[in-house]
Amino acid sequence: MAKAESSSLPILIDLAKDNADKAGRMLQQLTAERNNAESQLSALQTYRQDYAERLQKATEAGLSASNYHNFRQFIATLDEAISQQNRIVAQIDSRLEDGRRSWYAEKRRLNSYEALQTRQVQQRLAQENRAEQLAADENSAAMYRRLRPAH
């Protein structure tokens, strides 16, 4: 039974490593996706700020009602795009948190298997040391019995 457990543990460790690596790659991909979405949001916010400043300057210089309406409509469109991009960033943040939890779970699983393997190696070494000590003790006792004068 110990032999079967011992032989399956490296397989479990390899699978856990593969799963942890996959989770890590997914986490990297989500992080890149998050950074891209944040950049897009920042660009939209900058663009909106620029248009609001243009509207302010155009209003100070004198602006027709239709041009004012067009400016306001475009800014409203930008506001909606910003709102939508904020939702996208929030969704990615949620997926990113799920990805982190998944990666941590896979790393914990891998660490557990590796700890179990280390424990098994230590137990095997301790058994081997005890067996060697027992053999050495038996050899010493046999030698002592042979060399001891009989009464």
Buried (B, 14 or more C-beta within 10 A) or exposed (E): EEEEEEEEBEEBBEBBBEBBEEBBEBBEEBBEBBEEBBEBBEEBBEBBEEBEEEBEEBEEEEBEEEEEEEBEEBBEEBEEBBEEBBEBBEEBBEBBEEBBEBBEEBBEBBEEBBEBBEEBEEEEEEEEEEEEEEEEEEEEEEEEEEEEEEE
